[in-house]
Amino acid sequence: MLRYCLHRLLIGLGMLLALTILIFVLLQLTPGDPIDAYINPNAP
């Protein structure tokens, strides 16, 4: 049971890391500033 829990924990941490990197890359690829786009939706 301990091995199963550790396995699931490692998979969860890997998914969290992958999602963090994916979100970071997608935010870097968007033009302009993410905060400016949030405040002013008409900004390019």
Phi and psi restraints in degrees (range 20) as a CNS / XPLOR table:
assign (resid 1 and name C) (resid 2 and name N)
       (resid 2 and name CA) (resid 2 and name C) 1.0 -64.2 20.0 2
assign (resid 2 and name N) (resid 2 and name CA)
       (resid 2 and name C) (resid 3 and name N) 1.0 -40.1 20.0 2
assign (resid 2 and name C) (resid 3 and name N)
       (resid 3 and name CA) (resid 3 and name C) 1.0 -63.1 20.0 2
assign (resid 3 and name N) (resid 3 and name CA)
       (resid 3 and name C) (resid 4 and name N) 1.0 -40.3 20.0 2
assign (resid 3 and name C) (resid 4 and name N)
       (resid 4 and name CA) (resid 4 and name C) 1.0 -63.2 20.0 2
assign (resid 4 and name N) (resid 4 and name CA)
       (resid 4 and name C) (resid 5 and name N) 1.0 -45.3 20.0 2
assign (resid 4 and name C) (resid 5 and name N)
       (resid 5 and name CA) (resid 5 and name C) 1.0 -63.9 20.0 2
assign (resid 5 and name N) (resid 5 and name CA)
       (resid 5 and name C) (resid 6 and name N) 1.0 -41.5 20.0 2
assign (resid 5 and name C) (resid 6 and name N)
       (resid 6 and name CA) (resid 6 and name C) 1.0 -64.7 20.0 2
assign (resid 6 and name N) (resid 6 and name CA)
       (resid 6 and name C) (resid 7 and name N) 1.0 -39.9 20.0 2
assign (resid 6 and name C) (resid 7 and name N)
       (resid 7 and name CA) (resid 7 and name C) 1.0 -62.0 20.0 2
assign (resid 7 and name N) (resid 7 and name CA)
       (resid 7 and name C) (resid 8 and name N) 1.0 -46.4 20.0 2
assign (resid 7 and name C) (resid 8 and name N)
       (resid 8 and name CA) (resid 8 and name C) 1.0 -64.9 20.0 2
assign (resid 8 and name N) (resid 8 and name CA)
       (resid 8 and name C) (resid 9 and name N) 1.0 -37.2 20.0 2
assign (resid 8 and name C) (resid 9 and name N)
       (resid 9 and name CA) (resid 9 and name C) 1.0 -64.8 20.0 2
assign (resid 9 and name N) (resid 9 and name CA)
       (resid 9 and name C) (resid 10 and name N) 1.0 -43.2 20.0 2
assign (resid 9 and name C) (resid 10 and name N)
       (resid 10 and name CA) (resid 10 and name C) 1.0 -65.5 20.0 2
assign (resid 10 and name N) (resid 10 and name CA)
       (resid 10 and name C) (resid 11 and name N) 1.0 -39.5 20.0 2
assign (resid 10 and name C) (resid 11 and name N)
       (resid 11 and name CA) (resid 11 and name C) 1.0 -64.1 20.0 2
assign (resid 11 and name N) (resid 11 and name CA)
       (resid 11 and name C) (resid 12 and name N) 1.0 -42.7 20.0 2
assign (resid 11 and name C) (resid 12 and name N)
       (resid 12 and name CA) (resid 12 and name C) 1.0 -62.7 20.0 2
assign (resid 12 and name N) (resid 12 and name CA)
       (resid 12 and name C) (resid 13 and name N) 1.0 -42.1 20.0 2
assign (resid 12 and name C) (resid 13 and name N)
       (resid 13 and name CA) (resid 13 and name C) 1.0 -66.1 20.0 2
assign (resid 13 and name N) (resid 13 and name CA)
       (resid 13 and name C) (resid 14 and name N) 1.0 -38.4 20.0 2
assign (resid 13 and name C) (resid 14 and name N)
       (resid 14 and name CA) (resid 14 and name C) 1.0 -63.8 20.0 2
assign (resid 14 and name N) (resid 14 and name CA)
       (resid 14 and name C) (resid 15 and name N) 1.0 -42.2 20.0 2
assign (resid 14 and name C) (resid 15 and name N)
       (resid 15 and name CA) (resid 15 and name C) 1.0 -65.4 20.0 2
assign (resid 15 and name N) (resid 15 and name CA)
       (resid 15 and name C) (resid 16 and name N) 1.0 -39.8 20.0 2
assign (resid 15 and name C) (resid 16 and name N)
       (resid 16 and name CA) (resid 16 and name C) 1.0 -63.0 20.0 2
assign (resid 16 and name N) (resid 16 and name CA)
       (resid 16 and name C) (resid 17 and name N) 1.0 -42.7 20.0 2
assign (resid 16 and name C) (resid 17 and name N)
       (resid 17 and name CA) (resid 17 and name C) 1.0 -64.1 20.0 2
assign (resid 17 and name N) (resid 17 and name CA)
       (resid 17 and name C) (resid 18 and name N) 1.0 -44.3 20.0 2
assign (resid 17 and name C) (resid 18 and name N)
       (resid 18 and name CA) (resid 18 and name C) 1.0 -63.4 20.0 2
assign (resid 18 and name N) (resid 18 and name CA)
       (resid 18 and name C) (resid 19 and name N) 1.0 -42.4 20.0 2
assign (resid 18 and name C) (resid 19 and name N)
       (resid 19 and name CA) (resid 19 and name C) 1.0 -66.6 20.0 2
assign (resid 19 and name N) (resid 19 and name CA)
       (resid 19 and name C) (resid 20 and name N) 1.0 -38.2 20.0 2
assign (resid 19 and name C) (resid 20 and name N)
       (resid 20 and name CA) (resid 20 and name C) 1.0 -62.4 20.0 2
assign (resid 20 and name N) (resid 20 and name CA)
       (resid 20 and name C) (resid 21 and name N) 1.0 -45.4 20.0 2
assign (resid 20 and name C) (resid 21 and name N)
       (resid 21 and name CA) (resid 21 and name C) 1.0 -65.1 20.0 2
assign (resid 21 and name N) (resid 21 and name CA)
       (resid 21 and name C) (resid 22 and name N) 1.0 -42.1 20.0 2
assign (resid 21 and name C) (resid 22 and name N)
       (resid 22 and name CA) (resid 22 and name C) 1.0 -62.0 20.0 2
assign (resid 22 and name N) (resid 22 and name CA)
       (resid 22 and name C) (resid 23 and name N) 1.0 -45.8 20.0 2
assign (resid 22 and name C) (resid 23 and name N)
       (resid 23 and name CA) (resid 23 and name C) 1.0 -64.5 20.0 2
assign (resid 23 and name N) (resid 23 and name CA)
       (resid 23 and name C) (resid 24 and name N) 1.0 -41.0 20.0 2
assign (resid 23 and name C) (resid 24 and name N)
       (resid 24 and name CA) (resid 24 and name C) 1.0 -61.1 20.0 2
assign (resid 24 and name N) (resid 24 and name CA)
       (resid 24 and name C) (resid 25 and name N) 1.0 -46.1 20.0 2
assign (resid 24 and name C) (resid 25 and name N)
       (resid 25 and name CA) (resid 25 and name C) 1.0 -64.9 20.0 2
assign (resid 25 and name N) (resid 25 and name CA)
       (resid 25 and name C) (resid 26 and name N) 1.0 -43.2 20.0 2
assign (resid 25 and name C) (resid 26 and name N)
       (resid 26 and name CA) (resid 26 and name C) 1.0 -63.7 20.0 2
assign (resid 26 and name N) (resid 26 and name CA)
       (resid 26 and name C) (resid 27 and name N) 1.0 -37.5 20.0 2
assign (resid 26 and name C) (resid 27 and name N)
       (resid 27 and name CA) (resid 27 and name C) 1.0 -69.3 20.0 2
assign (resid 27 and name N) (resid 27 and name CA)
       (resid 27 and name C) (resid 28 and name N) 1.0 -31.9 20.0 2
assign (resid 27 and name C) (resid 28 and name N)
       (resid 28 and name CA) (resid 28 and name C) 1.0 -73.6 20.0 2
assign (resid 28 and name N) (resid 28 and name CA)
       (resid 28 and name C) (resid 29 and name N) 1.0 -28.0 20.0 2
assign (resid 28 and name C) (resid 29 and name N)
       (resid 29 and name CA) (resid 29 and name C) 1.0 -79.7 20.0 2
assign (resid 29 and name N) (resid 29 and name CA)
       (resid 29 and name C) (resid 30 and name N) 1.0 -19.8 20.0 2
assign (resid 29 and name C) (resid 30 and name N)
       (resid 30 and name CA) (resid 30 and name C) 1.0 -73.2 20.0 2
assign (resid 30 and name N) (resid 30 and name CA)
       (resid 30 and name C) (resid 31 and name N) 1.0 142.8 20.0 2
assign (resid 30 and name C) (resid 31 and name N)
       (resid 31 and name CA) (resid 31 and name C) 1.0 -73.6 20.0 2
assign (resid 31 and name N) (resid 31 and name CA)
       (resid 31 and name C) (resid 32 and name N) 1.0 146.8 20.0 2
assign (resid 31 and name C) (resid 32 and name N)
       (resid 32 and name CA) (resid 32 and name C) 1.0 81.8 20.0 2
assign (resid 32 and name N) (resid 32 and name CA)
       (resid 32 and name C) (resid 33 and name N) 1.0 -168.7 20.0 2
assign (resid 32 and name C) (resid 33 and name N)
       (resid 33 and name CA) (resid 33 and name C) 1.0 -98.3 20.0 2
assign (resid 33 and name N) (resid 33 and name CA)
       (resid 33 and name C) (resid 34 and name N) 1.0 129.9 20.0 2
assign (resid 33 and name C) (resid 34 and name N)
       (resid 34 and name CA) (resid 34 and name C) 1.0 -59.7 20.0 2
assign (resid 34 and name N) (resid 34 and name CA)
       (resid 34 and name C) (resid 35 and name N) 1.0 -35.4 20.0 2
assign (resid 34 and name C) (resid 35 and name N)
       (resid 35 and name CA) (resid 35 and name C) 1.0 -68.5 20.0 2
assign (resid 35 and name N) (resid 35 and name CA)
       (resid 35 and name C) (resid 36 and name N) 1.0 -40.9 20.0 2
assign (resid 35 and name C) (resid 36 and name N)
       (resid 36 and name CA) (resid 36 and name C) 1.0 -63.8 20.0 2
assign (resid 36 and name N) (resid 36 and name CA)
       (resid 36 and name C) (resid 37 and name N) 1.0 -39.6 20.0 2
assign (resid 36 and name C) (resid 37 and name N)
       (resid 37 and name CA) (resid 37 and name C) 1.0 -66.2 20.0 2
assign (resid 37 and name N) (resid 37 and name CA)
       (resid 37 and name C) (resid 38 and name N) 1.0 -33.0 20.0 2
assign (resid 37 and name C) (resid 38 and name N)
       (resid 38 and name CA) (resid 38 and name C) 1.0 -72.0 20.0 2
assign (resid 38 and name N) (resid 38 and name CA)
       (resid 38 and name C) (resid 39 and name N) 1.0 -41.9 20.0 2
assign (resid 38 and name C) (resid 39 and name N)
       (resid 39 and name CA) (resid 39 and name C) 1.0 -74.9 20.0 2
assign (resid 39 and name N) (resid 39 and name CA)
       (resid 39 and name C) (resid 40 and name N) 1.0 -44.8 20.0 2
assign (resid 39 and name C) (resid 40 and name N)
       (resid 40 and name CA) (resid 40 and name C) 1.0 -118.3 20.0 2
assign (resid 40 and name N) (resid 40 and name CA)
       (resid 40 and name C) (resid 41 and name N) 1.0 96.9 20.0 2
assign (resid 40 and name C) (resid 41 and name N)
       (resid 41 and name CA) (resid 41 and name C) 1.0 -65.2 20.0 2
assign (resid 41 and name N) (resid 41 and name CA)
       (resid 41 and name C) (resid 42 and name N) 1.0 -15.9 20.0 2
assign (resid 41 and name C) (resid 42 and name N)
       (resid 42 and name CA) (resid 42 and name C) 1.0 -86.2 20.0 2
assign (resid 42 and name N) (resid 42 and name CA)
       (resid 42 and name C) (resid 43 and name N) 1.0 -3.2 20.0 2
assign (resid 42 and name C) (resid 43 and name N)
       (resid 43 and name CA) (resid 43 and name C) 1.0 -70.8 20.0 2
assign (resid 43 and name N) (resid 43 and name CA)
       (resid 43 and name C) (resid 44 and name N) 1.0 146.1 20.0 2
